[in-house]
Amino acid sequence: MDSEANWGVLLVPSVSHALRAESLVRRAGITCKLIPTPRQLSSDCGTALRFAWEERERVRAVVEAAGLEYEGIFPLP
């Protein structure tokens, strides 16, 4: 992926949620990385999960199936 426009971020309410999301998403075979929450996006947590934007529906399905609370999925600004 050449530009940041190809990335999405999952915003979560806490670092523990971010760590759990990372574990769940990786186990589902989706490449992801924990990053500082972009300042353009509002979140109570300073950590977000970055993933390929085209994987957003799979990421959503994984975290929702696990009952993990999240604040939203957004394209990386």
Contacts in CASP RR format, 6 or more apart in sequence:
PFRMAT RR
TARGET T0000
AUTHOR 0000-0000-0000
METHOD contacts of the structure
MODEL  1
MDSEANWGVLLVPSVSHALRAESLVRRAGITCKLIPTPRQLSSDCGTALR
FAWEERERVRAVVEAAGLEYEGIFPLP
1 7 0 8 1.000
1 52 0 8 1.000
4 76 0 8 1.000
4 77 0 8 1.000
5 53 0 8 1.000
5 75 0 8 1.000
5 76 0 8 1.000
6 52 0 8 1.000
6 53 0 8 1.000
6 54 0 8 1.000
7 50 0 8 1.000
7 51 0 8 1.000
7 52 0 8 1.000
7 53 0 8 1.000
7 75 0 8 1.000
7 76 0 8 1.000
8 50 0 8 1.000
8 51 0 8 1.000
8 52 0 8 1.000
8 53 0 8 1.000
8 56 0 8 1.000
8 73 0 8 1.000
8 74 0 8 1.000
8 75 0 8 1.000
8 76 0 8 1.000
9 35 0 8 1.000
9 37 0 8 1.000
9 38 0 8 1.000
9 41 0 8 1.000
9 48 0 8 1.000
9 49 0 8 1.000
9 50 0 8 1.000
9 51 0 8 1.000
9 73 0 8 1.000
9 74 0 8 1.000
9 75 0 8 1.000
9 76 0 8 1.000
10 21 0 8 1.000
10 25 0 8 1.000
10 48 0 8 1.000
10 49 0 8 1.000
10 51 0 8 1.000
10 59 0 8 1.000
10 63 0 8 1.000
10 70 0 8 1.000
10 72 0 8 1.000
10 73 0 8 1.000
11 37 0 8 1.000
11 41 0 8 1.000
11 43 0 8 1.000
11 45 0 8 1.000
11 48 0 8 1.000
11 70 0 8 1.000
11 71 0 8 1.000
11 72 0 8 1.000
11 73 0 8 1.000
11 74 0 8 1.000
12 18 0 8 1.000
12 21 0 8 1.000
12 43 0 8 1.000
12 45 0 8 1.000
12 47 0 8 1.000
12 48 0 8 1.000
12 49 0 8 1.000
12 68 0 8 1.000
12 69 0 8 1.000
12 70 0 8 1.000
12 71 0 8 1.000
13 43 0 8 1.000
13 44 0 8 1.000
13 45 0 8 1.000
13 69 0 8 1.000
13 70 0 8 1.000
13 71 0 8 1.000
14 44 0 8 1.000
14 45 0 8 1.000
15 45 0 8 1.000
15 46 0 8 1.000
15 47 0 8 1.000
17 45 0 8 1.000
17 68 0 8 1.000
17 69 0 8 1.000
17 70 0 8 1.000
18 34 0 8 1.000
18 45 0 8 1.000
18 47 0 8 1.000
18 48 0 8 1.000
18 49 0 8 1.000
19 34 0 8 1.000
20 66 0 8 1.000
20 68 0 8 1.000
21 49 0 8 1.000
21 63 0 8 1.000
21 68 0 8 1.000
21 70 0 8 1.000
22 32 0 8 1.000
22 34 0 8 1.000
22 49 0 8 1.000
24 62 0 8 1.000
24 63 0 8 1.000
24 66 0 8 1.000
24 68 0 8 1.000
25 32 0 8 1.000
25 49 0 8 1.000
25 51 0 8 1.000
25 59 0 8 1.000
25 62 0 8 1.000
25 63 0 8 1.000
26 32 0 8 1.000
28 58 0 8 1.000
28 62 0 8 1.000
30 51 0 8 1.000
30 52 0 8 1.000
30 55 0 8 1.000
30 58 0 8 1.000
30 59 0 8 1.000
30 62 0 8 1.000
31 51 0 8 1.000
31 52 0 8 1.000
31 55 0 8 1.000
32 49 0 8 1.000
32 50 0 8 1.000
32 51 0 8 1.000
32 59 0 8 1.000
33 49 0 8 1.000
33 50 0 8 1.000
33 51 0 8 1.000
34 47 0 8 1.000
34 48 0 8 1.000
34 49 0 8 1.000
34 50 0 8 1.000
35 47 0 8 1.000
35 48 0 8 1.000
35 49 0 8 1.000
35 50 0 8 1.000
36 46 0 8 1.000
36 47 0 8 1.000
36 48 0 8 1.000
37 43 0 8 1.000
37 45 0 8 1.000
37 46 0 8 1.000
37 47 0 8 1.000
37 48 0 8 1.000
38 48 0 8 1.000
38 76 0 8 1.000
38 77 0 8 1.000
40 77 0 8 1.000
41 48 0 8 1.000
41 74 0 8 1.000
41 77 0 8 1.000
43 71 0 8 1.000
44 71 0 8 1.000
49 59 0 8 1.000
50 76 0 8 1.000
51 59 0 8 1.000
53 75 0 8 1.000
53 76 0 8 1.000
56 73 0 8 1.000
59 73 0 8 1.000
60 73 0 8 1.000
63 70 0 8 1.000
END
